[in-house]
Amino acid sequence: MHRHRTPLRGVKAVPRPKAGDPSYAAINYAYAGRTGHVHEVVEIGGRSLAKVGFDDRKIVYYFLDDLELDERAERGTFHDKDPGRA
């Protein structure tokens, strides 16, 4: 089962993956501690994965539980902006 959830789109997220977690690769640890933004959350097999985008335009997936989220952040990404507005 694969389900998309986007209520966290645009929220600032800092990944904090657990050391030595076999679910993560070197790229996950390379971006750990850096601030990114949630693009979407996908549920696969009962686990929530967040697609996190960083300033260098790199996208890295993390388990939602391993993200420190700024719930006060404005929601939305450039995909949600109306192209007719400034």
TIVO-2410 file (N, C-alpha, C; in nm, 3 decimals):
# residues 86
REC num residu      c1      c2      c3 atome chaine
REC   1      M   0.085  -0.119   0.000     N      A
REC   1      M   0.000   0.000   0.000    CA      A
REC   1      M   0.088   0.124   0.000     C      A
REC   2      H   0.058   0.218  -0.087     N      A
REC   2      H   0.135   0.341  -0.103    CA      A
REC   2      H   0.035   0.457  -0.098     C      A
REC   3      R   0.052   0.547   0.000     N      A
REC   3      R  -0.042   0.657   0.017    CA      A
REC   3      R   0.033   0.787   0.038     C      A
REC   4      H  -0.009   0.895  -0.030     N      A
REC   4      H   0.053   1.026  -0.016    CA      A
REC   4      H  -0.022   1.110   0.085     C      A
REC   5      R   0.054   1.183   0.168     N      A
REC   5      R  -0.003   1.280   0.260    CA      A
REC   5      R   0.081   1.405   0.252     C      A
REC   6      T   0.020   1.519   0.231     N      A
REC   6      T   0.099   1.641   0.214    CA      A
REC   6      T   0.068   1.753   0.313     C      A
REC   7      P   0.004   1.729   0.427     N      A
REC   7      P  -0.022   1.841   0.517    CA      A
REC   7      P   0.105   1.903   0.577     C      A
REC   8      L   0.217   1.837   0.565     N      A
REC   8      L   0.344   1.891   0.615    CA      A
REC   8      L   0.426   1.959   0.506     C      A
REC   9      R   0.372   1.969   0.386     N      A
REC   9      R   0.446   2.029   0.275    CA      A
REC   9      R   0.496   2.168   0.313     C      A
REC  10      G   0.627   2.190   0.293     N      A
REC  10      G   0.687   2.319   0.319    CA      A
REC  10      G   0.740   2.338   0.460     C      A
REC  11      V   0.711   2.246   0.550     N      A
REC  11      V   0.755   2.259   0.689    CA      A
REC  11      V   0.906   2.234   0.696     C      A
REC  12      K   0.975   2.320   0.771     N      A
REC  12      K   1.119   2.300   0.792    CA      A
REC  12      K   1.140   2.171   0.867     C      A
REC  13      A   1.242   2.098   0.825     N      A
REC  13      A   1.272   1.969   0.887    CA      A
REC  13      A   1.422   1.950   0.899     C      A
REC  14      V   1.464   1.902   1.015     N      A
REC  14      V   1.605   1.870   1.037    CA      A
REC  14      V   1.611   1.720   1.065     C      A
REC  15      P   1.674   1.643   0.976     N      A
REC  15      P   1.684   1.499   0.996    CA      A
REC  15      P   1.779   1.463   1.111     C      A
REC  16      R   1.735   1.368   1.191     N      A
REC  16      R   1.814   1.317   1.302    CA      A
REC  16      R   1.809   1.165   1.301     C      A
REC  17      P   1.865   1.102   1.196     N      A
REC  17      P   1.859   0.956   1.190    CA      A
REC  17      P   1.944   0.892   1.300     C      A
REC  18      K   1.896   0.780   1.349     N      A
REC  18      K   1.969   0.706   1.452    CA      A
REC  18      K   2.098   0.649   1.393     C      A
REC  19      A   2.205   0.658   1.467     N      A
REC  19      A   2.335   0.607   1.421    CA      A
REC  19      A   2.327   0.458   1.395     C      A
REC  20      G   2.383   0.417   1.283     N      A
REC  20      G   2.390   0.275   1.251    CA      A
REC  20      G   2.260   0.211   1.207     C      A
REC  21      D   2.158   0.289   1.177     N      A
REC  21      D   2.030   0.234   1.133    CA      A
REC  21      D   2.047   0.176   0.993     C      A
REC  22      P   2.027   0.046   0.975     N      A
REC  22      P   2.048  -0.016   0.844    CA      A
REC  22      P   1.947   0.029   0.738     C      A
REC  23      S   1.843   0.101   0.778     N      A
REC  23      S   1.745   0.153   0.682    CA      A
REC  23      S   1.799   0.275   0.606     C      A
REC  24      Y   1.908   0.331   0.656     N      A
REC  24      Y   1.963   0.452   0.596    CA      A
REC  24      Y   2.096   0.424   0.527     C      A
REC  25      A   2.124   0.506   0.424     N      A
REC  25      A   2.250   0.497   0.349    CA      A
REC  25      A   2.338   0.617   0.386     C      A
REC  26      A   2.456   0.621   0.330     N      A
REC  26      A   2.551   0.728   0.359    CA      A
REC  26      A   2.491   0.867   0.329     C      A
REC  27      I   2.411   0.879   0.224     N      A
REC  27      I   2.353   1.008   0.188    CA      A
REC  27      I   2.262   1.061   0.299     C      A
REC  28      N   2.190   0.970   0.366     N      A
REC  28      N   2.104   1.013   0.476    CA      A
REC  28      N   2.185   1.076   0.589     C      A
REC  29      Y   2.298   1.015   0.620     N      A
REC  29      Y   2.383   1.068   0.726    CA      A
REC  29      Y   2.457   1.193   0.681     C      A
REC  30      A   2.484   1.206   0.553     N      A
REC  30      A   2.550   1.326   0.500    CA      A
REC  30      A   2.462   1.450   0.518     C      A
REC  31      Y   2.331   1.433   0.510     N      A
REC  31      Y   2.238   1.545   0.524    CA      A
REC  31      Y   2.179   1.556   0.664     C      A
REC  32      A   2.217   1.468   0.755     N      A
REC  32      A   2.169   1.473   0.893    CA      A
REC  32      A   2.212   1.604   0.957     C      A
REC  33      G   2.119   1.666   1.030     N      A
REC  33      G   2.148   1.792   1.098    CA      A
REC  33      G   2.133   1.915   1.012     C      A
REC  34      R   2.113   1.898   0.882     N      A
REC  34      R   2.093   2.013   0.791    CA      A
REC  34      R   1.944   2.043   0.782     C      A
REC  35      T   1.911   2.169   0.764     N      A
REC  35      T   1.770   2.210   0.753    CA      A
REC  35      T   1.724   2.197   0.610     C      A
REC  36      G   1.612   2.129   0.594     N      A
REC  36      G   1.547   2.115   0.464    CA      A
REC  36      G   1.399   2.146   0.480     C      A
REC  37      H   1.321   2.112   0.378     N      A
REC  37      H   1.176   2.131   0.381    CA      A
REC  37      H   1.108   2.006   0.332     C      A
REC  38      V   0.999   1.971   0.397     N      A
REC  38      V   0.921   1.854   0.357    CA      A
REC  38      V   0.851   1.884   0.226     C      A
REC  39      H   0.865   1.794   0.129     N      A
REC  39      H   0.793   1.805   0.002    CA      A
REC  39      H   0.665   1.723   0.007     C      A
REC  40      E   0.675   1.605   0.065     N      A
REC  40      E   0.557   1.522   0.082    CA      A
REC  40      E   0.590   1.411   0.181     C      A
REC  41      V   0.484   1.348   0.229     N      A
REC  41      V   0.498   1.232   0.317    CA      A
REC  41      V   0.427   1.117   0.248     C      A
REC  42      V   0.496   1.004   0.241     N      A
REC  42      V   0.442   0.885   0.176    CA      A
REC  42      V   0.437   0.773   0.279     C      A
REC  43      E   0.327   0.700   0.281     N      A
REC  43      E   0.316   0.585   0.370    CA      A
REC  43      E   0.336   0.459   0.288     C      A
REC  44      I   0.435   0.380   0.327     N      A
REC  44      I   0.463   0.254   0.259    CA      A
REC  44      I   0.475   0.147   0.366     C      A
REC  45      G   0.393   0.045   0.353     N      A
REC  45      G   0.398  -0.066   0.448    CA      A
REC  45      G   0.375  -0.023   0.591     C      A
REC  46      G   0.293   0.078   0.612     N      A
REC  46      G   0.261   0.123   0.746    CA      A
REC  46      G   0.364   0.218   0.806     C      A
REC  47      R   0.468   0.253   0.731     N      A
REC  47      R   0.570   0.346   0.780    CA      A
REC  47      R   0.564   0.475   0.699     C      A
REC  48      S   0.579   0.588   0.767     N      A
REC  48      S   0.575   0.718   0.701    CA      A
REC  48      S   0.715   0.765   0.666     C      A
REC  49      L   0.736   0.791   0.537     N      A
REC  49      L   0.862   0.844   0.486    CA      A
REC  49      L   0.838   0.986   0.437     C      A
REC  50      A   0.928   1.076   0.474     N      A
REC  50      A   0.919   1.215   0.429    CA      A
REC  50      A   1.024   1.240   0.321     C      A
REC  51      K   0.980   1.302   0.214     N      A
REC  51      K   1.068   1.344   0.106    CA      A
REC  51      K   1.114   1.485   0.144     C      A
REC  52      V   1.243   1.500   0.177     N      A
REC  52      V   1.296   1.627   0.226    CA      A
REC  52      V   1.389   1.688   0.122     C      A
REC  53      G   1.362   1.813   0.086     N      A
REC  53      G   1.444   1.886  -0.009    CA      A
REC  53      G   1.536   1.983   0.062     C      A
REC  54      F   1.659   1.995   0.013     N      A
REC  54      F   1.758   2.083   0.073    CA      A
REC  54      F   1.794   2.195  -0.023     C      A
REC  55      D   1.864   2.297   0.028     N      A
REC  55      D   1.896   2.416  -0.052    CA      A
REC  55      D   1.976   2.386  -0.178     C      A
REC  56      D   2.053   2.277  -0.176     N      A
REC  56      D   2.130   2.242  -0.296    CA      A
REC  56      D   2.046   2.161  -0.396     C      A
REC  57      R   1.915   2.154  -0.370     N      A
REC  57      R   1.814   2.088  -0.454    CA      A
REC  57      R   1.821   1.936  -0.445     C      A
REC  58      K   1.896   1.884  -0.350     N      A
REC  58      K   1.903   1.740  -0.326    CA      A
REC  58      K   1.778   1.698  -0.249     C      A
REC  59      I   1.722   1.583  -0.286     N      A
REC  59      I   1.606   1.526  -0.219    CA      A
REC  59      I   1.652   1.398  -0.149     C      A
REC  60      V   1.619   1.386  -0.022     N      A
REC  60      V   1.657   1.268   0.057    CA      A
REC  60      V   1.536   1.225   0.138     C      A
REC  61      Y   1.511   1.095   0.144     N      A
REC  61      Y   1.398   1.042   0.220    CA      A
REC  61      Y   1.442   1.003   0.360     C      A
REC  62      Y   1.356   1.035   0.458     N      A
REC  62      Y   1.377   0.999   0.598    CA      A
REC  62      Y   1.247   0.948   0.657     C      A
REC  63      F   1.258   0.863   0.757     N      A
REC  63      F   1.138   0.825   0.831    CA      A
REC  63      F   1.089   0.949   0.904     C      A
REC  64      L   0.960   0.970   0.903     N      A
REC  64      L   0.901   1.088   0.964    CA      A
REC  64      L   0.940   1.098   1.112     C      A
REC  65      D   0.950   0.987   1.179     N      A
REC  65      D   0.987   0.986   1.321    CA      A
REC  65      D   1.128   1.037   1.345     C      A
REC  66      D   1.212   1.040   1.243     N      A
REC  66      D   1.351   1.083   1.257    CA      A
REC  66      D   1.372   1.228   1.216     C      A
REC  67      L   1.262   1.304   1.201     N      A
REC  67      L   1.272   1.445   1.164    CA      A
REC  67      L   1.231   1.534   1.280     C      A
REC  68      E   1.307   1.640   1.298     N      A
REC  68      E   1.271   1.746   1.392    CA      A
REC  68      E   1.197   1.849   1.306     C      A
REC  69      L   1.067   1.866   1.330     N      A
REC  69      L   0.983   1.952   1.246    CA      A
REC  69      L   0.955   2.085   1.312     C      A
REC  70      D   0.953   2.191   1.232     N      A
REC  70      D   0.914   2.324   1.278    CA      A
REC  70      D   0.768   2.342   1.241     C      A
REC  71      E   0.681   2.304   1.331     N      A
REC  71      E   0.536   2.309   1.305    CA      A
REC  71      E   0.483   2.451   1.285     C      A
REC  72      R   0.559   2.552   1.325     N      A
REC  72      R   0.516   2.692   1.309    CA      A
REC  72      R   0.543   2.745   1.170     C      A
REC  73      A   0.619   2.671   1.090     N      A
REC  73      A   0.660   2.718   0.958    CA      A
REC  73      A   0.541   2.731   0.864     C      A
REC  74      E   0.554   2.825   0.770     N      A
REC  74      E   0.452   2.842   0.667    CA      A
REC  74      E   0.448   2.717   0.580     C      A
REC  75      R   0.327   2.672   0.550     N      A
REC  75      R   0.311   2.551   0.469    CA      A
REC  75      R   0.320   2.586   0.322     C      A
REC  76      G   0.360   2.489   0.242     N      A
REC  76      G   0.364   2.506   0.098    CA      A
REC  76      G   0.506   2.516   0.044     C      A
REC  77      T   0.520   2.482  -0.083     N      A
REC  77      T   0.647   2.494  -0.154    CA      A
REC  77      T   0.621   2.573  -0.281     C      A
REC  78      F   0.724   2.592  -0.362     N      A
REC  78      F   0.705   2.668  -0.486    CA      A
REC  78      F   0.603   2.599  -0.576     C      A
REC  79      H   0.581   2.470  -0.558     N      A
REC  79      H   0.480   2.399  -0.639    CA      A
REC  79      H   0.339   2.449  -0.609     C      A
REC  80      D   0.318   2.503  -0.489     N      A
REC  80      D   0.186   2.548  -0.447    CA      A
REC  80      D   0.159   2.693  -0.481     C      A
REC  81      K   0.261   2.766  -0.522     N      A
REC  81      K   0.245   2.908  -0.550    CA      A
REC  81      K   0.169   2.929  -0.681     C      A
REC  82      D   0.086   3.034  -0.680     N      A
REC  82      D   0.012   3.071  -0.801    CA      A
REC  82      D   0.107   3.146  -0.892     C      A
REC  83      P   0.134   3.094  -1.013     N      A
REC  83      P   0.230   3.160  -1.103    CA      A
REC  83      P   0.187   3.299  -1.146     C      A
REC  84      G   0.061   3.334  -1.130     N      A
REC  84      G   0.012   3.466  -1.168    CA      A
REC  84      G   0.033   3.571  -1.062     C      A
REC  85      R   0.083   3.528  -0.944     N      A
REC  85      R   0.105   3.622  -0.834    CA      A
REC  85      R   0.253   3.653  -0.818     C      A
REC  86      A   0.281   3.768  -0.763     N      A
REC  86      A   0.420   3.809  -0.740    CA      A
REC  86      A   0.474   3.750  -0.614     C      A
***
